[in-house]
């Protein structure tokens, strides 16, 4: 709990056993390092928290689902340690390099909307992806998708795509 203007209040919100929000103006006891207390955490949703650094995620190796919407995250390298991740949402974040995601071999759901990414080739090794949402980005080349045979749902809306031929080999695609 944190001492707010109206007395003590929770520093974070929990819904159905999932930490869904951290009060951005609130100091957690021990700072963000206190997340190590949640080493068994499986789902984490931290939207609109003005985060710039993800290093506090270190030690959360059991995390399966992670959502950061509307944050100021540029460096995705701390995500490399989250090898159990199955679902990742990074929407409206200024990240531009997806290379750290290549190690996330269990990733099935990836949402990257309104990012600064220009090179999507690192996603081409995420062979377990079933759902990929990369709408409202700068996607113009789809060749990175050719090896993603598990892909069932793909959102490419509001991009500058000129050639849809790389989609021909995605026989399992249900929704485009």
Secondary structure by P-SEA (a helix, b strand, c coil): ccccccccccccccccccccccccccccccccccccccccccbbbbccccccccccccccccccbbbbccccccccccccccccccbbbbccccccccccccccccccbbbbccccccccccccccccccbbbbccccccccccccccccccbbbbcccccccccccccccccccc
